[in-house]
Amino acid sequence: MRIALPSGTSCEIDKSIKNPKMGLVIAPDIFGLRPLYDEMVKKLALDWQFAVAAVEPFPGQTLGAEIEPRSAAVPKLDDEKHLRDLCEAADALGTPEVGLMGFCMGGMYCLKAARSSRFKKLVSFYGMIKIPQAWQSATQTEPLSCLRSGHADRVLAIIGGKDHYTPAADVEELKKLKVRTVVYPEAEHAFAHDAGRPTHRAEDAADAFSKTKAWLLG
């Protein structure tokens, strides 16, 4: 079901599981909340026995389905407001422990959220390790800076070996900060979370989600 967080940001939430093992907040990709995430919230709640929520990354904006206006809107996002929304979603779940999982742009924000103590564990699926030049702004902090000042040891990074958004040199920076990193050598960007994408790799995706669950519960 959809709720509004105290900030007013839209959030899809499923708290139907009695005595959930933990809570999980999802930071979506650049295309935001949509049926893909409604189904993901429902499925993970049932399959993993979690309380789950997914947070709209562009609150109050009507950007359409094309990537260009969405990409142009990213530099205007504010890291502090985004982290506030993720933490408010964690509070809404009402569980003693909460993890955070993000995809693509949401994976980048997952890396940035490592500066907060709110989340027990964090999983970044192919999140940008360095902000793309077109997205840079005064309200966008570099993920590596957040990791250096935060809880890098709580982060699992899922990486595609052929993903141009996460080049090998950037991945080495993660490893230096003691981020647990799993690389799928033949995978491209966004290989795991959307079966409708041409880059989807079913076996790698299943393995990545299995590792994610183990990391969150570990």
Phi, psi and omega in degrees: 000152178273137172228165171254127175290167178307330178287345185099352180290140181286144184212131173268129187221144175225111178241032187282343183280126175284136180052059180298151181294325176189179175257156178219125174258136179248129173260108186292171175286186187296342180273358168073191179296134180194177183307328177306316182279330173302315180291322179297316178301312181296315184293314181292324177301315182286311186290321184262352182060047179248162159269131191227143176218146174236137190248133177294125182279344181239065185297138176075007182245144175248101190250349180077186187265351182278148186283332187300309179294331179290315178298322179293335181277342185300316181299340180274350177290150182248121182306318184293319178292323179294315177297322176303314181296319178297319179290323177295324176294321177299317178297322182295335180288330174071021179259151180299324180237141181225135172255169179228134179226134181223155183236133177056242176303320177297328175294324175297316179292333175295317176299319180294327182290352177296345178286347180264149175269005187291331189253132180296311179219156181226143178229119179255113174271110177043044175284144180297124183279328172236139184295127174305145186305321183292343182261353186291140178196176181293340182260006180247108178273144179294132178306319181298325177295319178295321179294320181296325183265359186237220188251066181300331182290349179269358191257134167250125178252120176263121190232141170268129183296340180249023181271115182290344178282342181230070181298159186304322180297322178291321178298322177298326177296320176299314183298323178297331180270008178070023170287131176288125188235129177240120182250130174258103195304323185265001186274144174258185182298142174062043184276352193245323196265349184225104183295345180276353181276146180295341180273359184297137177232104191300314183292316178297320180298313180299319179294318181296318179290327176296317177294324178297312180300315180297321180294314181298320183275347185287000000 
